[in-house]
């Protein structure tokens, strides 16, 4: 079971997020809580590992998420997505990649992030596709993936503009002064918003 909306809260300076959990029949004995808390239910599938497959036009990048090697990520890899879980690129079977591209074209999607499972018997299982899925966190964990470069290539190809994105990488962006300026502005915006909320709270009590 996983919630429709991802809930996040902070306790004692620590961030917590509600992800998918495994339920048994006893948890579903009373349907009153289910009516009060709508969620997404699906049959649990055993897995050897999970995949985040990023499609950039005709380019398919399959990233293996070694979730089953980390206790906290056995059910939902998001519980450890910036922790110990290893992420590496793998090659999908040609027929699986062809089916992915056919599926994306049937939905008229040029870009998307697919979540998949590789079962213990080697079967690939499709879970969902997000047309605005996140992928840069993968390169953040493994700089060798060069997903940002693939994304830039995709944008230029879609715009039919000649380009050379060979030097682009997330690590270079982090090291660039423009990123530091963006970070400084983001910090300033957070401080201003916090100040405004504080002042609004004071005025509401006057």
Secondary structure by P-SEA (a helix, b strand, c coil): ccccbbbbbccccbbbbbcbbbbcccccccaaaaaabbbbbbcccccccccbbbbcccbbbbbbccccccccccccccccccccbbbbbbbccaaaaaaaaaaaaaaccccbbbbbbbcccbbbbbcccccccccaaaaaaccccaaaaaaaaaaaaaacbbbbcccccaaaaaacaaaaaaaaaaaaaaaaaaaaaaaaaaaaac
